[in-house]
């Protein structure tokens, strides 16, 4: 029994030993295959190409061969003492890597770029050697060899965008007006042309003298700053890191904000209705806004509620400023600067009688300070005053063809326009009127249009025509008139009676569009 156990133990030992040797052999074989697989990767061969190029770079004639000595260096690189040494230093830098190129290629080709921080120093082409090799049924690879390795030494143009208040220099040379391409918003856009080397020594400073880092991608240099430029309605507020931030008021009624910060700022936009938005760049904001001018008798609602008090301003109607004392019933104007951080919020307007006013969609400015004009004068007014005759008489008065005594009954006594006409009637300026005779017909192309009722006692009407004269020097002249006339129903007499009438109170010239 003991002898049988002894034979079994020996057999078992030999079996285990053989199995261990087999596993070790298999492991060694698999390991060798893995090493072959890794060594056959094209990246490994491409890295050898970089090492080969670095060895060639220190050899005599290398830089002359590739034109380094003939390069036309610009003002940012003219101070480089030894361009060849600079290039070699970049090629051997730890930050230089071999990167697979996106260049189209055949199955038996591979292309790689030698790059320093994304800046291409050289190009490598590999060629396949032999057929595909498959081992253990799962490892397939092919061998590669270097076909071409050459440096890339050509001028590159870079764009650089900086906040307007920032300064920059490259290799100790200031970047300035010479490189300025254009300005957009709060940024100056520069173009650095013809650089042969990576812009390593780029120094960017904030107005406070803080150094700013940057990154290069392709031909674009970007400063690591937060630079926001946004335009908002004046009824919105902006805070920077919890403090109100003042913008620049624009003629359009909007406000422009330029925010520049090295650290990420906390920007919060808020309206006067309790809505806020944390702004992190971009231009799309949920917003409904409009500037509205209406008579004081109108009402306005925003998103179903009354406008915020801060957005409402009461003012006098500027059209009647010169005869306000004679137009007491013309309502004041209310200006609303509305902005709410909601898309398509409802803005509703009702006139003095409570009827809704239809607004043209898509606009952000509505001036409803006067009623809509009509080209027909109401019968009760046309029966009391002939506005065209008043306008004709004014033109005749200016050319000394009508006296002030005949004009004055149509003028509103006590108005500034009445005073002007009276002063002009005795002014030396009238003596310089060209000698002429009136043609027949005197007036042509008469037009009376855009009648607007500002109140029960005030209206305006647009009148245009041509006054035809023959000058003493033989010339025929057609003097054009195109003005807006304002009439007031008032008693401007001192006869002790209450007998109001429609009187001419003021006028403004109607300018052609674009003037």
MOSULGI-V554361 format. One record per helix or strand of 3 or more residues. SS is the DSSP state (H for helix, E for strand). FROM is the first residue (numbers start at 1). LEN is the number of residues. If there is no record, write none. Layout:
SS_FROM_LEN, SS_FROM_LEN
//
This chain:
H_2_38, H_42_16, H_62_4, H_68_3, H_83_9, E_96_5, E_109_8, E_119_17, E_139_13, E_156_8, E_167_4, E_180_5, E_187_9, E_202_4, E_214_4, E_220_4, E_226_8, E_237_4, E_254_8, E_267_4, E_276_4, E_288_8, E_299_4, H_309_3, E_312_4, H_318_9, E_333_8, E_347_4, E_365_4, H_379_4, H_387_12, H_404_5, H_416_10, H_428_5, E_436_20, E_458_14, E_476_15, E_501_9
//
